Amino acid sequence: MFGQKNQLLISVIIPTLDEEQNIASLLASLAKLDGVEIIVCDGGSSDSTLEICRSFPVRLLCSPMGRGVQLNAGAQCAQGEILFFLHADSMIENRVLDDIRNVVAQGNLWGCCTLEFNERNWAFRAIAYFSNLRSRAFSSCYGDQGIYCQRDLFWSKGGFPDIIVLEDMEFSHLLRRHQRARVVDGRIMTSTRRFRAAGIVKTIAKMQMIKILYALGMKPEMLRTWYGSGEQEKKCEQQWLL
């Protein structure tokens, strides 16, 4: 799994919370790749996520629930020179890791992958197109695009902010002050489940409103309550903002 000696080790860090429907496919695909360390940081799954993870060659951690907390916990244990943060419901092309190694070796220390969705209708193609355009034009990379970062740079910025929502956006804003993001050509295939759960238009509108309210100064804790409560809130906490 760790590959050749002269190959930059990439630590793939995957936060999970009740991901039994998705995690096996991702781990199986990653386990076939060389030069990769796989770290799963679980936030308190009540399904069979942990049992599934134990059947793969991964380092399994448990931490308090929260995306930033889980990602940072995984990063603290990582041995790789490059940290690569993936969602449990994503898949990557085999070329992605080599693409990341190549651009980091050239001095491009952070960025993301080219986004696609696992449904290819016009609406999801449009969402992916504008997400990729945003990342290339404004160096604004979000979690579902697979953020990568050279380890020393990651810790020089303090890792992901410990906030309830939009930690990926805030982290991206910190990094772009250091250097523009590099979007690699290798593709990440991301699930459309959050759009299907609430509807495409409603999901996009809600995510954009959250960003606007945050930009206007609303605290992340308030934004969390805006999601909803109870089971709906738990489901939202498992999703990453567009």
N, C-alpha and C positions, 0 to 999 in steps of 0.2 A: 504493500500500500504506500510505503514511503518513497519508493522509486530510486532513481540514481542519485549518487552523492552530489553531483554538481547541479542538480535540479532544484530550483527554489521550492521549498516546501510551502504549500498553501494549506492553511487551517480553515476548513469549511465549518462555519458555526451556524447551527440551526436551532432556533427557539421553537419549542413545541408546547401545545396545550390541547389535549384531546385530538390528536392528529392520526388516529389509527387508520383512517381511510386513505391517507396520503403518504405517510412517512416511509413505508416499506419500499415503494417504487423509487423514491429519491435515494434512499440509502443503498439499495441494490445497484443503482446506476453509478453512484459515487465510489462504491467499493471496488469497481472494476478499473478505476483510474490510478495512475502512478503519481507519486509525489504529492499525496493528499493526506491530511489528518482530518478525521471527521469528529466533530464535537457536537453533541446534542445537549441542549440545556432546557430541561423541562420545568414548566411553571406550575406543576401540580395536577397533572392529568389524572382523570378518574376513569378513563377507558383503558384499552390495552396498549397504549403508546409505548410505555416503558418496556413491556414484555417484548414487543416487536423490536425495539431498539437493541435490546440485549442479544438478539440473534444475529447482529451484524458487528463487524469490527469497528466499533465506535467508542469514543469516550463519553459516557453518560453522566451528566451533572443534574442536580436539582437545585432550584433557587426559588425565591419568592416570585410570584407572577408579575409580569411587567416586561414589555419588550426591551426597553433600555437596560433594565436590571439583568435580564437573561442574556442579552448579547454581550454585555460587559463581563458577566461571570464566565462565559465561554471564552472570551478574549484573554482573560487573566490566566487561563490554563493552556492557552495555545502555544505551541512550539514553533509554528511556521513564521517565516519572514513576512508572509502576506496573509492577511485576514480577509476572508470572503464570507459574507453574511447572506444566507439563503433562507427562503421560506420553505416550510415543509410541503407546501402544495405546488412547488415549482420543480421544473426539470431543466437541465442545461445540456447544450450540445457538448460533445466530447472535446471539441476544440477550445472551449471557453477557458479552461485553466491554462493552456499554453498561450492563448491570447493575452491573458492577464500577466503571465510571467514575462512575456516579451515586452509589453508596454511598461511594466515596472522596471525592467532592466534598462529601458531607454530613458528612465527618469520621470515617467508619468505615474505618480505614486497613489492615485486613487481614481475611482470612477465606478462604472457599472456596465452591465451587459445590454445588448440590444433586445428590447422587450417584444415578445409576442404573447398571444393568449392561446389557450388550448381550444378555443372556438374561433373559426376563421371567417365569421360573417363581417359585413361591411362596418358595423358599429364597433366591434372589437378591433378590427384593423385600424380604424380611425383613432381609437383611444390609444393604441400602441404607437401609432405614427406620431401623434402629438406628444406623447410621453417621451419618446426618443428625441424628438425635436427640442423639447424643453431641456432635456439633459445636455444635449450638445450645445445649445445656444446659451443657456444660463447656468450650466454646471449645477443643476438641481437634480439630484438622484434620490429616488425613493426606494424603500425596502423591497418592493416587488420586482425591482430591476436587478437585484443582486449586487449590492454595494461591496466593492473590494477596497482595501486600504493597506499600505505598507505599515507594518506593526509600529515602528517608532513614531511615524506620523500620527497614527491612531491615538497613541498614549500621550503624545505632545499636546493633543487637543482635549485630553481628558476623557476620551471614549464617548459613548453615546450619552446625551443628557438624561438624567433620571427624571423624566417627565412622563405623564400618563399617555399622551398622544403626541404625534408629530416629532418624535425623537429623531426619526430618520431625516426629516426636513431640516431640523436644527443642526444636526451633525453635518449634513451636506453644506449648509451655509457656513459653518466653521471651516470646513476644509477648503472651500473655494476661495477663502481669503488667502490661503497658502498657495493654491495652484488650481488651474482649471481642471475639471473632470475630464477623463478620457473614457469615452464609450467604446468598448471593444466590439468588434463585428460579430463575435460569437453570440448566439442567441440564448435567451432564457425564456422558457415556456411557462407561463403563469396561469393559474386557475382563474376561471371567471365566477367562482362560487359566490363571492360577495355581491357581484352584480345580479346574479340570478336570484339571490335571496331576497333582495328588496327592489329589484328592477334597475335597469341601466340608467335611465334618466334620474331617478330618485337618488341612486347611489352617487352619481357624479355631482348632482346638486348639493347633496349633503356634505360630501368631502370638500367641495369648493367653499361652502359656507363655513365649515370648520376652520379652513385656512384663513378665510377673511376675518372671522372672529378672533382668531389667534393673533393675526397681524394687528388688529385693533386693540389688543391688550388683554383679551379674556384669558384667564388662567386655565392651564390644562385640566385642573380638577373640575372646573365649571364645564369645560368642553366634554368631559367624560359624562357628566350628568345629562348633557344634551343628547347623548346617544340614546338614553333610555335607562331602564333599570331591570333588575332581575335577570331572567334568562336571556333577554334581548341584549342586555349589557355584556353578559359573559360572552355571547357570540361575537359581539363587536370587538371585544378585547382580543379575540383570536385573529382578527383581520388587520391587515396593514393598510394604511391610508395610501390612496393613489398619489 
